[in-house]
Amino acid sequence: MPNNYNNSYKFIEEDNFIYGKFQPDDHPYFVKIEDLYCDKNSYMLEEAYEAFVSMAEAARLDSIHLKIISATRNFEYQKELWEKKWMGQTLVDNMKLNKSLKNPLERARKILEFTAPPGFTRHHWGTDIDINSVEEEYFETDEGIKVYEWLKSNAAKYGFCQIYTEQGVLRPSGFKEEKWHWSYIKIAHRIWVNQMDRYSENNLSSFKGYQYVRKLNFAKEYLSSINTCH
């Protein structure tokens, strides 16, 4: 795994960065994603974004359209996503989890199938993006199948890796497979190593249900259970 990265990127070793406690629109190394590639007001780490643009242009020549659905999400953004699911404001599998899963440990596990707790989503880093759709059904359509096959064959050329692959012997636990989630691995891997080295359950805090996530051996079951793209 390449460990070299821009020497000016020392900020990726800082806790506030790793845990998403910053504003991407006010960060000197983040850039706004052009409307051509994203319908939202979203930001990425500049090097990762340039790599995505190169990949998207190559895909376009193959009649494959790549669009970013979600990019950088800071702590507060992720907290809102998590807590809306925790409180039943956002449906999960057509359920209000605060009513359908009264056991808080079960509720935490259900949310963790596809949503990381604030402080621990890779989307904090500006290196990770969701492409075209966050619904598995899309990747079962003719278009979605073509997009995913193209990404599997070509994304590595531009530095991107599918971080949450199908669960099995090599990845027995953790977040469910996400065909849409791709990571600019050269930089993201270094941040992930720092996060694992410094892991403390004390950083799982300041969001509803955090005490139950702490009971789930989160680091082993979720943080370390990824496709490292070796």
BELVEN-V777491 format. One record per backbone hydrogen bond with DSSP energy under -1.0 kcal/mol. NH is the residue of the N-H (numbers start at 1). CO is the residue of the C=O. If there is no record, write none. Layout:
BEGIN
[[NH:CO] [NH:CO]]
END
This chain:
BEGIN
[[9:6] [12:9] [13:10] [14:11] [18:14] [19:15] [20:17] [21:16] [22:20] [26:23] [27:24] [30:27] [31:44] [33:42] [37:34] [42:40] [44:31] [45:126] [46:29] [49:45] [50:46] [51:47] [52:48] [53:49] [54:50] [55:51] [56:52] [57:53] [58:54] [59:55] [60:56] [61:57] [62:59] [63:60] [64:59] [68:37] [69:130] [70:130] [72:43] [73:123] [75:20] [78:74] [79:75] [80:76] [81:77] [82:78] [83:79] [84:80] [85:81] [86:82] [87:83] [89:84] [90:84] [92:95] [95:92] [99:96] [100:96] [101:97] [107:103] [108:104] [109:105] [110:106] [111:107] [112:108] [113:110] [114:111] [115:111] [120:117] [124:121] [125:122] [129:182] [130:70] [131:180] [132:67] [133:131] [140:137] [141:138] [145:141] [146:142] [147:143] [148:144] [149:145] [150:146] [151:147] [152:148] [153:149] [154:150] [155:151] [157:154] [158:155] [159:156] [160:155] [161:183] [168:171] [176:113] [178:164] [182:129] [183:161] [184:127] [185:159] [185:183] [188:184] [189:185] [191:187] [192:188] [193:189] [194:190] [195:191] [196:192] [197:193] [198:194] [203:200] [204:201] [205:203] [210:207] [212:209] [213:209] [214:210] [216:213] [221:217] [222:218] [223:218] [224:219] [226:224] [227:163]]
END
